[in-house]
């Protein structure tokens, strides 16, 4: 029988497996729920700033039979915070979020500090990866990055950012080059700490928001710049993009990640038809995971497999009130059907 690490590795490399892997990477796709925190006796927001607690919660996800990986961190604000944005650390029921921007225009990016992985919450993530790696021979450790567009639009006001992609195009590209270089620094540090896979989530860089032209010019360009900067990565990369894909399948095909992940608005059968040779991940409804029943979750998971999903995962981050039995149902049904 394959180990979780072997199974994920084989799928990412296009090799055959006994059944699809079941993972939830972390980052935007947070896998920690209130019930899991109670079971582990480790709670947020403390787990966002303590490496031992962060690693403990990530380990509890695997040990509770939810998903077949460890993944950190549990939010999308670390990069923005390290680049000067103010972050509210959240609570038991909601995740950290940006509460103050660092700059007012793309022209001001030279004022921003550079990513320092030796301090702050960036260091917490790296330390948590090292802790997880100590006992992770058979379990893949997934590190996470916030994508270039989403980071850029967290450091400054998003509406202004999107307008300046057009109005201040040259300066916007210079800003994006800077942001992407900082993400490469953080991603490489996660790999050096022991991450087997890097997952990149870019929910603000959608075709729906940007339109096909700007999606290609900015989202695809800088995702690929980031991916190309992570060539030391050992197993592969995952890129998650939110929103409808139908207007931008041609552009998405150009994203050079090992795996493409989509949310629940994207029919997996449609995605497979348009991205025939790509490894696809997704996309069990998080609404069903929070408000449905285990049998409904199993039906949805089986539907993902039948429709062509190579890696089964939630479509987005889990709601904090999602019942543990619902979360566990995805992996249970994959094992039942193997």
Buried (B, 14 or more C-beta within 10 A) or exposed (E): EBEBBBBBBBBBEEEEBEBBBBBBBBBBBBBBBBBBBEEBEBBBBEBBBBBEBBBBBBBBBBEBBBBBBBBBBBBBBBBBBBBBBEBBBBEEEEBBBBEEBBBEBBBBBEEBEEBEBEEBBBBBBBBBBBBBBEEBEEBBBBBBBBBBBBBBBBBBBBEBBBBBBEEBBEBBBBBBBBBBBBBBBBBBBBBEBBBBBBBBBBBBBBBBBBEEEBBBBBBBBBBBBBBEBBEEBEBBBBBBBBBBBBBBBEBBBEBBBBBBBBBBBBBBBBBBEBBEEBBBBBBBBBEBBBBBEBEBBBBBBBBBBEBBBBBBBBBBBBBBEBBBEBBBBBBBBBEEEE
